[in-house]
């Protein structure tokens, strides 16, 4: 399988926050935002793997800012790293000011997807070759996050988590 770049999987979804998607404070429901992020991340994972993809985990979500009714929201998702059958997808959520048009980052998330065949069996995916500084930073972070997850799940001994150890030793 030929390696791919994060830009090959980039998915951009833009939508408006409507009244039926808001809480009593007229801000976008967190669950609605999670669903939108999941769809964008799923498309990015499928673009990378060219396989059916399933959400394995939501590793991180930061609801940093409220997204008010009427806001234009843009979700950008792309792969940060591919492992054997799993893929980490990094998601940035941008909000456009209704009056000035200025874009600002509202939220972010990290999802993990697994590529599967028609029977639901995990299948291998191409590697990711990061190009930009941000892509390289997210690519390196993905390995640390995976090792931490494996250590916490008891599937890796802490001493084997070389990327994590490197954070604490010089």
C-alpha positions as a printed NumPy array, in Angstrom:
array([[  0.   ,   0.   ,   0.   ],
       [  1.345,   3.382,  -0.965],
       [  1.636,   5.891,   1.895],
       [ -0.655,   8.928,   1.835],
       [ -0.501,  12.466,   3.158],
       [ -2.976,  14.006,   5.626],
       [ -4.232,  16.341,   2.886],
       [ -5.47 ,  13.271,   0.981],
       [ -8.056,  12.625,   3.698],
       [ -8.997,  16.204,   4.538],
       [-12.717,  16.682,   4.915],
       [-14.404,  20.053,   5.35 ],
       [-18.072,  20.347,   6.326],
       [-19.785,  23.715,   6.723],
       [-23.261,  24.177,   8.156],
       [-25.401,  26.627,  10.1  ],
       [-26.689,  26.182,  13.647],
       [-30.488,  26.001,  13.513],
       [-33.056,  26.425,  16.337],
       [-33.809,  22.69 ,  16.658],
       [-30.103,  21.992,  17.334],
       [-29.724,  24.313,  20.324],
       [-30.092,  24.072,  24.073],
       [-32.162,  26.473,  26.251],
       [-29.27 ,  28.981,  26.101],
       [-29.495,  29.005,  22.272],
       [-26.102,  27.304,  21.852],
       [-25.431,  24.225,  19.739],
       [-26.021,  20.996,  21.692],
       [-22.741,  19.224,  22.469],
       [-24.195,  15.965,  21.176],
       [-25.093,  17.595,  17.867],
       [-21.529,  18.824,  17.499],
       [-20.209,  15.346,  18.361],
       [-22.387,  13.824,  15.623],
       [-21.143,  16.35 ,  13.069],
       [-17.532,  15.698,  14.05 ],
       [-18.096,  11.934,  13.853],
       [-19.454,  12.237,  10.296],
       [-16.549,  14.399,   9.132],
       [-13.999,  12.102,  10.798],
       [-15.646,   9.044,   9.262],
       [-15.358,  10.538,   5.788],
       [-11.69 ,  11.406,   6.375],
       [-10.95 ,   7.855,   7.58 ],
       [-12.765,   6.36 ,   4.597],
       [-10.911,   8.62 ,   2.182],
       [ -7.631,   7.431,   3.642],
       [ -8.392,   3.716,   3.835],
       [-10.896,   3.36 ,   0.98 ],
       [-12.674,   0.92 ,   3.287],
       [-15.702,   0.87 ,   5.531],
       [-14.708,   2.61 ,   8.768],
       [-16.16 ,   2.393,  12.246],
       [-15.665,   4.696,  15.215],
       [-13.465,   2.908,  17.749],
       [-13.162,   5.716,  20.29 ],
       [-13.529,   9.384,  20.965],
       [-10.156,  10.078,  22.541],
       [-10.478,  13.753,  23.259],
       [-13.099,  16.469,  22.938],
       [-12.657,  20.066,  23.992],
       [-15.766,  22.244,  24.109],
       [-13.827,  25.482,  24.421],
       [-16.455,  27.918,  23.188],
       [-20.211,  28.014,  22.868],
       [-21.513,  27.943,  19.308],
       [-24.566,  30.238,  19.215],
       [-27.733,  29.879,  17.171],
       [-27.227,  31.116,  13.619],
       [-23.458,  30.58 ,  13.634],
       [-21.74 ,  29.161,  10.591],
       [-19.669,  26.176,  11.743],
       [-16.893,  24.558,   9.727],
       [-15.522,  21.186,  10.745],
       [-12.128,  20.177,   9.345],
       [-11.03 ,  16.57 ,   9.795],
       [ -7.886,  14.828,   8.583],
       [ -5.773,  11.888,   9.602],
       [ -2.977,  12.536,  12.034],
       [ -1.64 ,   8.985,  11.988],
       [ -2.426,   5.525,  10.673],
       [ -1.507,   2.378,  12.533],
       [ -1.999,  -1.168,  11.251],
       [ -5.823,  -1.106,  11.019],
       [ -6.689,   1.996,  13.028],
       [ -6.498,   5.668,  12.175],
       [ -6.408,   8.712,  14.401],
       [ -8.43 ,  11.615,  13.02 ],
       [ -7.84 ,  15.132,  14.318],
       [-10.797,  17.506,  14.095],
       [-10.803,  21.294,  14.277],
       [-14.1  ,  23.165,  14.652],
       [-14.217,  26.738,  13.393],
       [-16.934,  29.295,  14.025],
       [-17.617,  32.271,  11.803],
       [-18.68 ,  35.515,  13.465],
       [-22.133,  36.4  ,  12.161],
       [-21.353,  40.067,  11.819],
       [-17.68 ,  40.331,  10.816],
       [-17.163,  36.977,   9.089],
       [-13.998,  36.411,  11.148],
       [-13.213,  32.732,  11.763],
       [-12.037,  31.499,  15.146],
       [-11.351,  28.042,  16.53 ],
       [-14.203,  26.964,  18.766],
       [-13.521,  23.309,  19.554],
       [-11.374,  20.307,  18.687],
       [-11.489,  16.548,  19.   ],
       [ -9.514,  13.38 ,  18.315],
       [-11.323,  10.251,  17.142],
       [-10.02 ,   6.777,  16.35 ],
       [-11.49 ,   4.745,  13.498],
       [-10.85 ,   1.195,  12.374],
       [-11.036,   0.097,   8.741],
       [-13.011,  -3.105,   8.218],
       [-13.831,  -5.369,   5.303],
       [-17.345,  -6.405,   4.24 ],
       [-17.512,  -8.964,   7.057],
       [-16.511,  -6.452,   9.74 ],
       [-12.988,  -7.818,  10.124],
       [-10.27 ,  -5.15 ,  10.665],
       [ -8.149,  -4.585,   7.586],
       [ -4.806,  -2.878,   7.037],
       [ -4.575,   0.769,   6.026],
       [ -1.845,   2.821,   4.3  ],
       [  0.716,   4.755,   6.336],
       [  0.562,   8.528,   6.754],
       [  3.475,  10.742,   5.776],
       [  3.063,  14.158,   7.41 ],
       [  4.317,  17.198,   5.492],
       [  3.653,  20.387,   7.464],
       [  4.953,  21.205,  10.951],
       [  1.429,  20.879,  12.374],
       [  0.949,  17.494,  10.676],
       [  4.3  ,  16.299,  12.054],
       [  3.379,  17.47 ,  15.563],
       [ -0.004,  15.712,  15.443],
       [  1.587,  12.573,  13.94 ],
       [  4.103,  12.319,  16.805],
       [  1.417,  13.033,  19.391],
       [ -0.757,  10.247,  17.998],
       [  1.842,   7.62 ,  18.877],
       [  2.129,   8.942,  22.442],
       [ -1.67 ,   8.939,  22.789],
       [ -1.871,   5.357,  21.49 ],
       [  0.838,   4.182,  23.877],
       [ -0.867,   5.886,  26.816],
       [ -4.164,   4.254,  25.876],
       [ -2.518,   0.824,  25.648],
       [ -0.761,   1.278,  29.009],
       [ -3.999,   2.37 ,  30.71 ],
       [ -5.841,  -0.605,  29.198],
       [ -3.158,  -2.991,  30.474],
       [ -2.197,  -3.994,  26.92 ],
       [  1.31 ,  -2.498,  27.118],
       [  3.787,  -2.377,  29.966],
       [  4.744,   1.182,  30.939],
       [  8.405,   0.392,  30.318],
       [  7.625,  -0.499,  26.708],
       [  6.017,   2.884,  25.997],
       [  9.163,   4.427,  24.524],
       [  7.486,   7.592,  23.251],
       [  5.958,   8.284,  26.661],
       [  9.25 ,   7.639,  28.469],
       [ 10.958,  10.121,  26.173],
       [  8.659,  12.861,  27.524],
       [  9.98 ,  12.328,  31.043],
       [ 13.657,  11.601,  30.422],
       [ 16.232,  13.728,  28.708]])
